[in-house]
Amino acid sequence: MIFECESGEDAAMKNYKEALAKSLPSSVMQLVQKQFAGVQESHGVIRDMKHSLQAQS
């Protein structure tokens, strides 16, 4: 399940990076940047959980 979560986070990060590469109104850009920061944080948590599980095996 953790591996699937990480895969979903990878997909979300890719989509946010693509959105940030576009020309967006500043208010939208700020919102997308804030959300992207949250996705990056979540991805880090999921990645750490995965590594912890792998170390236990």
Secondary structure, 3 states (H helix, E strand, C coil): CHHHHHHHHHHHHHHHHHHHCCCCCHHHHHHHHHHHHHHHHHHHHHHHHHHHHHHHC
